[in-house]
Amino acid sequence: MMRQGTQTEIPLPTRLVSNEEFPPLPPTAEQQRVETRILAEAARLQPVLARRLRPIRDLLSAFSGEEGGKRLIHAARCLDPRQTEGMTARLRQSRVPVRVIWGEQDEYLPVESVGRPLARALEVDLTLLPGGHFLPLDNPEGVTRILLDAWA
């Protein structure tokens, strides 16, 4: 218990550490139970997503059944946010023409919280089109028109 008015200063790390230096801790018994339950329910994942994500129903067919559900869980776990760190700065520096095209009804990455800030960070215009998160599937004609106009 700390007395009022006293503080313990904790030094901040001076560099990032790797998994080789500090490997992840083994899962607890509870984490293992949750993992087992998730994998046991994997076969139920694809039908639920197919109902909720109608534009990509055909793409999700590859993840049907127990093995497909496990592949989908594995694919989601392989997503690494470090892959996109610094992407906006690199795109700006590359001088490659960039277009930010966003679905007006995107419920997963809303335009106000993701699309507009991305366009501002890239210092480009934002084009809104009717459609949702899977815009090239929702509105292929609109996306094609925008891209062809950009290349003209």
N, C-alpha and C positions, 0 to 999 in steps of 0.2 A: 504494500500500500504506500502510495506517495503522499507526502505531506503537502499541504497547500503551499504554493509558492516555490516548490522545488521542481526542477526539470532535469531529465536525463537526456543528454544530447546523443543522438545516434548518428554516426558518420554515414554519409551517402556514398554509394558505390562510385568508384572512379572509372569503371569500365563495365561493359556487359560481360557476362560469363557464358560459357557454352555448356551444352548438355554433357560434353565429355568431362568437363571439370566438376560439374555438379549434376550427375544423372538424376532423372526424375525419381521421386520416391515410389516404391511399389504401392499399388492400390490397396486401400483398406478393404476390410471384409465387406463393408457396406457398399463401397464403390464397385467391388466385384459382383455383388448381388444385383446392383442397378445395371451394370454392363450385361450380365446374363439375361436379365429381364428384357432389356432393349433388344438384344440379339434374338431372343425368343419371339418378340413381337415384330421383328423386321418384316415378315411377310405381309403384315397389315399396313406398312408404311406407303407403298406405292399406290394402292387404291385410294387412300385418303388424299394423297397429294394429287392424284389424277383428277379427283372430283374438285379439289380446290384450285388447281392450276390448269384449267381447261386448255389454255393455249399450248401447253407443252405435254399434253396427254400422250401423244405418240412417242415423244422423246422418253417419257417415263416408263414406257413399256419394257425397256431394257432392264429396269429395276424391279420387275415383278417377281413374286415368290420369295421364299426365304433367302436364297442365295442373292437374288437381286436386291433385296432389302439390305442385306449385309454389305453389298457393293456400294449402295447409296450412302449408307452410314460411313463407310470407309472414305468415299469421295468427299463427303462433308468434312470429315476430320482432317483431310489433306489440305483443306483451304488454309492458306497461311497469309495473314494480313501483311507480313513483311514483304511479300512479293510485290505489293503496290506502294510501299513506302517511297516517298520522293518522286512518284510518277508524274505529278503535275509539273514539278520543276523541270524534270527531264524532258517532258513534252514541250514546255515553253522554250527551253534551250535548243531543242532539236530543230525548231522552225518548220516542222512538219505541219501541214494544214490539219487543223483539228475542228471537228464539228461535235457539239453536244446536242444530241437529239433525244428528247425525253417524252415518255408517254404521260399525257395529262391525267390519266387515271391510275398511275402507278401507285399501288397500295403498299408495296414492299420497300421501295426507296422513293418517298415522296419528293416531288419537284422542289418544294420550298426548303426542305431540310437537306437534300443531296444534290439535285440537279442544278439549281441556281448557284449554290456555293461552289460547285465544281466548275461551272462556266466562268464564274468570277475568278476563281483561282487560276484557270487556264487563260484568262483574259480573252475569251471568245464569246460570241453570241450563243444564246440558248434558243433552240427551236423546239416548240411544243407541238406534238401531234396527237390526234385522237388515238387512244390505246392505253394499254397498261404496262406492266413491267417487262413483258416479252414483246416489245414494240415491233421488231421485225416480223414476228408471227401475227400480231394483232393488226398491223397496218403496213404490209410489205410495199404497197404502192406508194404510200407517203414517204417511207424511208428511202425507197429507190429514187423517187423524185428529188428529194433533198440531196442525196449523194450525187446524182447525175448533174444537178444544177451546180454543185460545188466543183465538179471536175470540168465543167464547160468553160 
